Amino acid sequence: MIFFDSGYFLFVLIPALILSGLAQMAVRGAYNKWSQRANSSNITGADVARRFTRNYGFDVSLEGVNQDLGDHFDPRSKVVRLSPRVARDPSIASMAIAAHEYGHVQQYANGSILIQARGLILPVAQYGSYLSYIFILAGLLLSFAGLAWIGLGLFFFTTLFSVLTLPIEIDASRRAMKMLEENNLLTTREDRAGAQAVLRGAALTYLAAMAVSILNFAYYAMLVAGINRD
């Protein structure tokens, strides 16, 4: 049995490249457009961070990260890291991106069920992303169904992690919009439309990642199931 066959390239690799490419185009397009539009409050991403930390009593610190669109919240160290442009520019995009990261802060502060569920499978998903291929490949090459099924089981948790990530990101964006409203930072239609566009674009990257993970899982599931038929 061939581990990488034409079916993989046709039904997994090519769709994955297309989906990932389209998602990145959407993110870049939204960011490039709305990073050029100043928000009506003339507030930077760093200003949003400080205001949310103060107004909601979040126990987090703020740092910079020298990576374009590398903004993220690190729950282990309780640090929000913002890229240079997001931190310093008073654009609609900067405001939305910073608010999104504080949406994650609020999820952890409130004990989001989705966050807790993903945290439970995180160790298995991390190791499974590496070990699953080893077990599946060994099982396929040796026609040993047991090994392959173990690998597929590990792969399942990696896929589940990706599936859970999408609603977590959507919820963080929902929280971001709510906090922006509560702090009177969406005072014009352009503010609202731009923030929504940036957050939707970001969600598409996680939708694409989830779809790719599911495609990979389905492909290897078919290969593993085929061992018993050979």
C-alpha positions as CSV (number, residue, x, y, z in Angstrom):
1,M,0.0,0.0,0.0
2,I,1.3,3.4,-0.9
3,F,1.3,5.9,2.0
4,F,1.2,9.0,-0.2
5,D,-0.9,8.3,-3.3
6,S,-2.5,10.6,-5.9
7,G,-5.7,10.7,-3.9
8,Y,-3.8,12.5,-1.1
9,F,-2.7,15.3,-3.4
10,L,-6.0,15.5,-5.2
11,F,-8.4,15.4,-2.2
12,V,-6.2,16.7,0.6
13,L,-3.1,18.6,-0.4
14,I,-4.6,20.7,-3.3
15,P,-7.8,21.6,-1.4
16,A,-5.6,22.5,1.7
17,L,-3.4,24.8,-0.3
18,I,-6.4,26.5,-1.9
19,L,-8.3,26.9,1.4
20,S,-5.2,28.2,3.2
21,G,-4.4,30.6,0.4
22,L,-7.9,32.0,0.2
23,A,-8.0,32.4,4.0
24,Q,-4.7,34.3,4.1
25,M,-5.9,36.5,1.2
26,A,-9.0,37.4,3.2
27,V,-7.0,38.2,6.3
28,R,-4.5,40.3,4.5
29,G,-7.1,42.0,2.5
30,A,-9.2,43.0,5.5
31,Y,-6.1,44.0,7.5
32,N,-4.6,46.1,4.7
33,K,-7.9,47.9,4.1
34,W,-8.8,48.7,7.7
35,S,-5.3,49.3,8.9
36,Q,-5.4,52.4,6.7
37,R,-8.6,53.7,8.3
38,A,-8.3,55.6,11.6
39,N,-10.9,54.7,14.2
40,S,-13.1,57.5,15.4
41,S,-11.7,57.3,19.0
42,N,-8.1,57.8,17.7
43,I,-7.1,54.9,20.0
44,T,-4.2,52.5,19.4
45,G,-4.2,48.8,20.1
46,A,-2.0,49.4,23.1
47,D,-4.6,51.9,24.3
48,V,-7.4,49.4,23.9
49,A,-5.3,46.9,25.9
50,R,-4.7,49.3,28.8
51,R,-8.3,50.4,28.9
52,F,-9.7,46.8,28.9
53,T,-7.2,45.8,31.6
54,R,-8.2,48.7,33.8
55,N,-12.0,48.6,33.2
56,Y,-12.4,44.8,33.5
57,G,-9.7,44.2,36.1
58,F,-7.9,41.6,33.9
59,D,-4.8,40.2,35.6
60,V,-2.6,40.3,32.5
61,S,0.4,42.3,31.3
62,L,1.2,43.8,27.9
63,E,4.3,43.1,25.8
64,G,5.3,43.6,22.2
65,V,6.1,40.9,19.6
66,N,8.2,41.7,16.6
67,Q,6.1,39.8,14.1
68,D,3.5,41.3,11.7
69,L,0.1,39.9,12.7
70,G,1.7,37.9,15.4
71,D,-0.6,39.2,18.1
72,H,-1.7,36.6,20.7
73,F,-2.5,36.0,24.3
74,D,-0.3,33.6,26.3
75,P,-2.5,32.2,29.1
76,R,0.4,30.5,30.8
77,S,2.4,33.7,31.5
78,K,-0.8,35.9,31.4
79,V,0.7,38.1,28.8
80,V,-1.0,39.8,25.8
81,R,1.6,40.4,23.0
82,L,0.8,42.9,20.2
83,S,2.7,43.5,17.0
84,P,4.3,46.9,16.4
85,R,1.6,48.3,14.0
86,V,-1.3,47.0,16.1
87,A,0.2,48.5,19.3
88,R,1.0,51.9,17.9
89,D,-1.5,52.7,15.1
90,P,-4.9,54.2,15.8
91,S,-6.6,52.2,13.1
92,I,-9.8,50.2,13.1
93,A,-7.8,47.1,12.4
94,S,-5.5,47.7,15.4
95,M,-8.5,48.3,17.7
96,A,-10.3,45.1,16.5
97,I,-7.2,42.9,16.8
98,A,-6.3,44.1,20.3
99,A,-9.9,43.6,21.4
100,H,-9.9,40.1,20.0
101,E,-6.9,39.1,22.1
102,Y,-8.7,40.5,25.2
103,G,-11.7,38.4,24.2
104,H,-9.4,35.5,24.9
105,V,-8.3,37.0,28.2
106,Q,-12.0,37.2,29.2
107,Q,-12.6,33.6,28.1
108,Y,-9.9,32.4,30.5
109,A,-11.0,34.8,33.3
110,N,-14.5,33.6,33.0
111,G,-13.6,29.9,32.8
112,S,-15.0,29.3,29.3
113,I,-16.2,25.7,28.8
114,L,-14.7,25.6,25.4
115,I,-11.4,26.7,26.7
116,Q,-11.5,24.1,29.4
117,A,-12.5,21.3,27.0
118,R,-9.7,22.2,24.6
119,G,-7.2,22.4,27.5
120,L,-8.1,18.8,28.5
121,I,-7.1,17.4,25.1
122,L,-4.1,19.7,24.6
123,P,-1.4,17.3,25.8
124,V,-2.7,14.5,23.7
125,A,-3.2,16.7,20.7
126,Q,0.4,18.1,21.0
127,Y,2.0,14.7,21.1
128,G,-0.5,13.2,18.8
129,S,0.3,15.6,16.0
130,Y,3.8,14.0,15.8
131,L,3.2,10.4,16.9
132,S,0.1,9.8,14.9
133,Y,1.9,9.8,11.6
134,I,4.6,7.4,12.9
135,F,2.0,4.9,14.1
136,I,-0.1,5.2,11.0
137,L,2.9,4.9,8.7
138,A,4.2,1.9,10.6
139,G,0.8,0.3,10.6
140,L,0.3,0.8,6.8
141,L,3.8,-0.4,5.9
142,L,3.6,-3.5,8.1
143,S,-0.1,-4.1,7.5
144,F,-0.5,-4.0,11.2
145,A,-4.0,-2.6,11.8
146,G,-3.5,-2.1,15.6
147,L,-0.7,0.3,15.2
148,A,-2.5,2.3,12.5
149,W,-5.7,2.5,14.6
150,I,-3.6,3.9,17.5
151,G,-2.2,6.5,15.2
152,L,-5.6,7.4,13.9
153,G,-6.9,7.7,17.5
154,L,-4.1,10.2,18.3
155,F,-4.9,12.0,15.0
156,F,-8.5,12.3,16.1
157,F,-7.5,14.4,19.1
158,T,-5.4,16.7,16.9
159,T,-8.4,17.2,14.7
160,L,-10.8,17.7,17.6
161,F,-8.4,20.4,18.9
162,S,-8.7,22.2,15.6
163,V,-12.5,21.8,15.6
164,L,-12.8,23.3,19.1
165,T,-10.5,26.2,18.2
166,L,-12.9,27.6,15.6
167,P,-15.8,28.3,18.0
168,I,-13.3,29.6,20.6
169,E,-12.0,32.2,18.1
170,I,-15.5,33.1,17.1
171,D,-16.5,33.6,20.7
172,A,-13.4,35.7,21.3
173,S,-14.4,38.0,18.5
174,R,-18.0,38.2,19.8
175,R,-16.6,39.2,23.2
176,A,-14.3,41.7,21.5
177,M,-17.2,43.4,19.8
178,K,-19.1,43.5,23.0
179,M,-16.2,45.0,25.0
180,L,-15.6,47.6,22.3
181,E,-19.3,48.6,22.5
182,E,-19.3,48.7,26.3
183,N,-16.3,51.1,26.1
184,N,-18.0,53.3,23.5
185,L,-15.3,52.5,20.9
186,L,-17.7,51.7,18.0
187,T,-19.2,55.1,17.6
188,T,-19.5,55.1,13.8
189,R,-20.8,52.6,11.2
190,E,-17.3,52.5,9.7
191,D,-15.8,51.5,13.1
192,R,-18.3,48.6,13.4
193,A,-18.1,47.5,9.8
194,G,-14.3,47.5,9.8
195,A,-14.0,45.7,13.1
196,Q,-16.4,43.0,12.0
197,A,-14.5,42.6,8.7
198,V,-11.2,42.2,10.4
199,L,-12.5,39.7,12.9
200,R,-14.4,37.7,10.2
201,G,-11.2,37.5,8.1
202,A,-9.3,36.1,11.1
203,A,-12.0,33.5,11.7
204,L,-11.6,32.2,8.1
205,T,-8.0,31.1,8.9
206,Y,-9.3,28.9,11.6
207,L,-12.1,27.6,9.5
208,A,-9.6,26.7,6.8
209,A,-7.3,25.0,9.4
210,M,-10.2,23.0,10.7
211,A,-11.3,21.9,7.2
212,V,-7.7,20.8,6.3
213,S,-7.5,18.8,9.6
214,I,-10.7,17.1,8.9
215,L,-9.7,16.3,5.3
216,N,-6.4,14.8,6.6
217,F,-8.2,12.7,9.2
218,A,-10.8,11.4,6.7
219,Y,-8.0,10.5,4.3
220,Y,-6.0,8.5,6.8
221,A,-9.1,6.9,8.2
222,M,-9.9,5.5,4.8
223,L,-6.3,4.2,4.5
224,V,-6.4,2.6,7.9
225,A,-9.8,1.0,7.3
226,G,-8.4,-0.4,4.1
227,I,-5.9,-2.5,6.0
228,N,-8.6,-4.8,7.2
229,R,-9.9,-5.3,3.7
230,D,-6.5,-6.1,2.2
